Every structure is written in structure tokens, then in C-alpha cells.
Amino acid sequence: MKSKQQHSANVSSHIWPEDEKPCIWMQAGLVEYKLCDRQFDCENCPFDALMSGSNKYPVSKERHLKKINVSQKSRIKKSSDHEDIWATYRQIFFDPQAYYGIDFWYIKTIEKKVARIGLNDLAVLFLPNIREVILPRCNTHIASRQTCAWLVTSEGTIPLCIPIAGKVVRVNDQLLKALNNPDTADRGSLWLFEYESEEIPPLLPTMLKGNETAVYLMKQWESIVGNMERALYRHNHLLGVTSQDGGQRLQSVEQMLGEKEYFEIISGYFQSHKTGNKK
């Protein structure tokens, strides 16, 4: 029987039959070895249900969003010294009808060439307090990878670059309020503007949807939290987990790292242009 071997930075080297495919949970590096025997029909897979929790991805009653409980799948162990801090970050919402990838962007179609462009739930979870949002005006034409919006914080400004060229047809005038006061209705469906583009139809098949989105978001979550854990480890050696002026325990990662270092870590993700797109 012919076989092939996979080498990856995150997955140990394995050999499997030529016609077999690795499970998406193995591709994400969250299980050591598992082949897919259901043609990637994840919705009806008992192993996927087990990995996702007994309630699969529970659906929010308000917006039909799906929820990932990261604590059951993350390689960031619950034994972490900062588990009580990370507990508030361990639920991620996403829209199963939207397409995800390319930094923190998601796209949800309204018409064939018109879509809502927004930020995924990890942006809502990890962005620092936003003082001001600068959005383009309606009917503004934007080139691919051009800066289309700015998020202003106390430590600097985060530019957002749109992945495709097009025209803005409507903007979200409630975006600043939603960013600073996220609730379940906004989580997973935070949008910046509605966009008309000839590039939307050919882009969508290259993006991620459904369970592929769940795997992508978990990998993105682990990358962010991993970088913050390393920064916190350095800080704890110097300061411990209390404030410097009286020993009161700090209540957020941003407080523990300080606004400047927290901003530097998060803003780097918005400027990386890393994609979660299919190859």
C-alpha cells in the first residue's frame, strides 16, 4: 500500500495511506494522530462532536452564532498561572454562514457582489480600549490591501487594510460602541461596512467556513495567548502577578503587561497579513 509522510512545525511526522486525509483537528495540531473517515462531513462526525464539547458548537439564540469553548481543546493548559485571567477569553463566537481568513477579517455576503466586512471575535476579545474609529465615507473606492479604517487607542493607531478592492456602500455608525461594549449579539458579527466588489465571488471559495473556521480561530487564539503568556512570564519574574503599589491582584492581561506592551503584541497581528485561507 502506498503511503505518504507529512512534516509540519506543529504536527509530528506521521505516515498514512495515500488515499486518506488527516482530520481537521490533526491539521490544527490539537490531536496527535487522526485520519478522516467521513469525507470531512464534520457536522455528523462523533469525533468532531467529542472535540467540540457535548453540545457541539452551541447556537446563540439571538444571531444564530456558533460558540467554541477553547478550554476543552487548547494546548494552553489550565494549569497556567494565569488561568483565572484567560477564563474570560475562552469562548469564541463565529457566524457559520460567513467566510473567514486574512488577519481578523470576515466576509458575509448580502448579494452576489455585496458583502458585510467585519472583524472576527478574537479582535473583539483582544483589542485594547478603542478611543476613536475612523471609517471611510460611503461611495469611497478602496484598492486591494489599502488602509480602509483606523482604530485609535491610547498607545497608538491600528490601521486596517482591506483584502480586496471595491466601493463602500454603507458604514456601521455604532462600531465604536460595539467595540468597547461587546455583548453576545455583537460577538462574532462585528461589522465595519458593507462593500461592493467584483472580487468577492472569486475570493469566497479560498476562505474558510463552518468547522474550518473553528479550527482557524483556535489556532489564532493559541498564537495570541501564547505570545502573551511568554510576555507575562517575563513580567512575573520581575513583578509577580500583583500591582506595584500595594499588592492588589491585577484583573486583566492588559493591566499585567501594561498598555504599551499589550498594544504592541495585538497591533502586530493586524499588520501581519497572515491568512487562514485555503491553499
NORWOKA-V935654 format. One record per backbone hydrogen bond with DSSP energy under -0.5 kcal/mol. NH is the residue of the N-H (numbers start at 0). CO is the residue of the C=O. E is the energy in kcal/mol with one decimal. If there is no record, write none. Layout:
NH_CO_E + NH_CO_E
This chain:
3_15_-2.0 + 5_13_-1.6 + 7_10_-0.9 + 13_5_-0.9 + 15_3_-1.8 + 17_1_-1.8 + 19_16_-1.8 + 20_35_-0.6 + 22_33_-3.0 + 25_22_-0.6 + 26_22_-2.3 + 27_23_-1.7 + 28_25_-1.5 + 29_24_-2.3 + 30_24_-0.9 + 35_20_-3.3 + 40_37_-1.4 + 41_39_-1.8 + 43_40_-1.3 + 44_41_-1.6 + 45_43_-0.5 + 48_44_-2.0 + 49_45_-2.1 + 50_46_-2.5 + 51_47_-2.1 + 52_48_-0.7 + 52_49_-0.8 + 55_52_-2.0 + 57_55_-0.8 + 59_64_-2.4 + 63_59_-1.4 + 65_93_-3.2 + 66_57_-1.0 + 67_91_-3.1 + 69_67_-1.0 + 69_89_-2.4 + 70_89_-0.5 + 71_68_-1.4 + 72_69_-1.8 + 73_69_-2.5 + 76_74_-1.0 + 79_76_-1.8 + 82_79_-1.7 + 84_81_-0.9 + 85_81_-2.4 + 86_82_-1.7 + 87_84_-1.1 + 88_85_-2.2 + 89_86_-0.9 + 91_67_-2.2 + 93_65_-2.5 + 95_63_-0.5 + 95_93_-0.7 + 97_94_-1.8 + 98_106_-3.0 + 99_207_-2.8 + 100_104_-1.4 + 102_273_-3.3 + 104_101_-2.0 + 105_117_-2.1 + 106_98_-2.7 + 107_115_-2.2 + 109_110_-0.5 + 109_113_-3.1 + 110_113_-2.0 + 113_110_-0.8 + 114_194_-2.6 + 115_107_-3.3 + 116_192_-2.9 + 117_105_-2.4 + 117_115_-0.5 + 118_189_-1.9 + 119_103_-3.2 + 120_92_-0.6 + 122_119_-1.1 + 123_119_-1.1 + 124_120_-2.4 + 125_121_-2.5 + 126_122_-2.1 + 130_128_-0.6 + 130_151_-3.0 + 131_151_-1.4 + 133_149_-2.7 + 134_132_-0.6 + 135_147_-0.6 + 138_167_-3.7 + 139_136_-1.6 + 141_165_-3.1 + 144_161_-2.7 + 145_142_-1.9 + 147_159_-3.2 + 148_159_-1.2 + 149_133_-2.0 + 150_157_-2.5 + 151_131_-3.1 + 151_149_-0.6 + 152_150_-0.5 + 152_155_-2.8 + 155_152_-0.5 + 157_150_-3.1 + 158_156_-0.7 + 159_148_-2.8 + 160_158_-0.5 + 161_145_-2.0 + 161_159_-0.5 + 165_141_-2.4 + 166_195_-2.7 + 167_139_-2.5 + 168_193_-2.8 + 169_193_-1.3 + 171_191_-2.7 + 172_170_-1.0 + 174_171_-1.3 + 177_173_-2.1 + 178_174_-2.6 + 179_175_-1.8 + 180_176_-1.4 + 185_182_-0.7 + 186_182_-2.5 + 188_185_-2.4 + 189_118_-0.6 + 190_188_-0.7 + 191_116_-3.1 + 192_116_-1.4 + 193_169_-3.1 + 194_114_-3.2 + 195_166_-3.1 + 196_112_-2.6 + 196_194_-0.5 + 198_164_-0.5 + 199_196_-0.9 + 202_198_-1.3 + 203_199_-2.0 + 204_200_-0.7 + 205_202_-1.8 + 206_203_-1.8 + 207_99_-2.8 + 211_208_-1.4 + 212_209_-0.8 + 213_209_-1.4 + 214_210_-2.0 + 215_211_-2.2 + 216_212_-3.0 + 217_213_-2.0 + 218_214_-2.1 + 219_215_-2.4 + 220_216_-2.7 + 221_217_-2.5 + 222_218_-1.9 + 223_219_-2.2 + 224_220_-2.9 + 225_221_-2.4 + 226_222_-2.0 + 227_223_-2.1 + 228_224_-2.9 + 229_225_-1.9 + 230_226_-1.8 + 231_227_-2.9 + 232_228_-2.3 + 233_229_-1.6 + 234_230_-2.0 + 235_231_-3.1 + 236_232_-1.3 + 237_233_-0.6 + 237_234_-1.2 + 238_234_-3.4 + 239_234_-0.6 + 239_235_-0.7 + 241_238_-0.6 + 242_247_-2.0 + 245_242_-0.6 + 246_242_-0.8 + 249_240_-1.4 + 255_251_-2.0 + 256_252_-2.6 + 257_253_-2.1 + 261_257_-2.3 + 262_258_-2.4 + 263_259_-2.1 + 264_260_-2.0 + 265_261_-2.3 + 266_262_-3.0 + 267_263_-1.1 + 268_264_-0.7 + 268_265_-1.1 + 269_265_-1.0 + 270_266_-0.8 + 271_268_-0.6 + 277_205_-2.9
